Amino acid sequence: MSKTAAAIDAAKAQGRTAFIGYLPGGYPDKQTSIDAAIALVNNGADVIEIGVPYSDPVMDGPVIQQATTEVLARGFRVDEVFEIVKAVTEATDAAVLVMTYYNIIDRMGAATFARRLAEAGGAGAITPDLIPDEAADWIAATEEYGLDRVFLSAPTSSPERAAMIASASRGFVYGVSLMGVTGARAEVSQAAAEVVAAAKSAGAERVCVGLGVSTRAHVEEIGSYADGAIVGTALVAALRDGGPEAVATLAAELSGKNLNPRND
Amino acid sequence: MTDQPASPHFQDTPGPYFGDYGGRWMPESLVAALDEVADTFEKAKADPEFTDEFQRLCRDYTGRPSLLTEVPRFAAEAAGSEDSARIFLKREDLNHTGSHKINNVLGQALLAKRLGKTRLIAETGAGQHGVATATAAALMGMECVVYMGGEDTRRQALNVARMQLLGAEVVPVEHGSATLKDAINEALRDWVATVENTHYVLGTVAGPHPFPEMVRWFHQVIGDEAREQILAATGRLPDAVAACIGGGSNAMGIFHGFLDDPEVELYGFEAGGEGLETGKHASAITLGRSGVLHGARSYLMQDEDGQTIDSHSISAGLDYPSVGPEHAYLNDAGRVNYQPVTDAECMQAFEQLCRTEGIIPAIESAHALAGAARLSREWGSAGSQKVIIVNLSGRGDKDVATAAKWFDLLPAEDESDAPDTGVEA
């Protein structure tokens, strides 16, 4: 069973929209990034994404670029990401995905990357610049190690492509809410609901929406038509400005946990 | 990925895959646009209305065909002997805007009109492709935004002004390494958000399908003309064809005319920078390994983790850490021989061509000149009956400041303009 799908379904069983939070691995340093990820889970995240800092992040806006550039400048190595995933999965029950551009996986070898991710307790990976058309190696590797693989479906994806993406994905389909890169926006794009509907009618069991999602109101709006809401940039900015405590505060707000406290 | 049987046929290799290379390593958001470009291109190249208009522009606007000029004084000087190979230059430097880049840009701008797009975006390193795109946008009444590494906007201030005069907006890219690869990243980010009204005029035979195949097609006129011209001039095919390799568009253009003539040796000269041993180079084929960047699988300069390594070259146009996927394929197939040429070798050939022939080449193209000189020296007098064509992909006006600095021709007071020396009290 997919760890990510189980986490999404557990939220649904509690009558909640799954809340998925992104943080860049190793930002601002390894221990703080572990602390921030744990704070994220303890304040309501059902699934977390640990981003692998990469030299050429074409799907990322300025806030995430700035953070990952800083991490790379201090000599970050990919090994660190597995250590972070391990630390977070040991400390929490959350499904932990990594978010990585594909050359990082390609360089290590898809099978080795998948093995190491599975050994660290990771649930799988989101690959923003990998389309199913090119994913034969990655699909084989994730099958072998029982990992989730999250492909993106876009407002411009044809019904044929949406079907291919739904069938290649494991865990959930990442519905790209708008044509653009990561970054907080005032409103959730109108296109998001259509992307979710298209992915579902193409056979996707679970669709979560990301890009431009930054407030509790966005999460609730997305919850009316999707299985989960993905927040990145707003959390990265909180970590930048206020450390893990600020991540905790924002996560509690985004998840609605501060409205309905529960003990961990 | 499939293993293709060895075949002597290399011309017109269709995308998306060139052997193990090429493909579409791209965000899903752009796939629909890439499909649309591919479909429109396939129809356009079979449509006389399109091909006639492209040929008319090449003739009446660019000034094609470009000349083939023999350079005997350079050939003798470069080989250190009168008894050496004959060298001919394919004069893409004489095209309007000063390089081969205009061929591809006019083709893609025409295609953008067919696609109903009103805005062109482009990346540029030294500024040649940016200037060419700004030119085509002005000619066709389209909006134009050019992304350029912040470092490059400062080094190539004159080209920034040229693009602005042509009506383009130039956006300096300050993040990452602030060079050509980061300009491509930023252009892709723009395109993801604007694809409805915008065409991305990628400037080389790299990127996702259909760019490698399409950009080659717009440049293959170089090789077609050169083949005809050398036959007319010498009555036979050349022994070798030499071109510089950054992304590799001028090289694909001229190689195309000779790919299926096994007796013609093909040479691609990469930027060896300060020498491969220094790590400061842009020799992606010589020292890179297979990876994915900017939409294609190809040879890539990357570290053990898969992070892109910054490239280095005296020539901004070759300063790119990867190479078009068809070159990776032609290398592995053994059809083209790729070798590095250092900054020092290139600048020697640059100076020699200026002084012996009255032609100032682009520093990019000087890599091919230096490579041809190396071949000629290796052949020695046995090569005296041989013929080399060098693709002179661009003119060197843009490089005069760099050359003046290299050869120490600047007045002493200009030294104070050098940034961050930190020597002054």
Interface residues (C-beta under 8 A of the other chain):
Chain A: Y54 S55 D56 P57 V58 M59 G61 P62 Q65 Q66 T69 L72 R77 V78 Y102 N103 I104 I105 D106 R107 M108 P128 D129 L130 I131 D133 E134 A136 F151 L152 S153 A154 P155 T156 S157 S158 R161 I165 V176 M179 G180 V181
Chain B: M1 G23 R24 W25 M26 P27 E28 S29 V31 A32 A33 H175 G176 S177 K181 D182 N185 L188 R189 V192 A193 T194 V195 E196 S290 G291 V292 L293 H294 L300 Q302 E304 D305 G306 Q307 T308
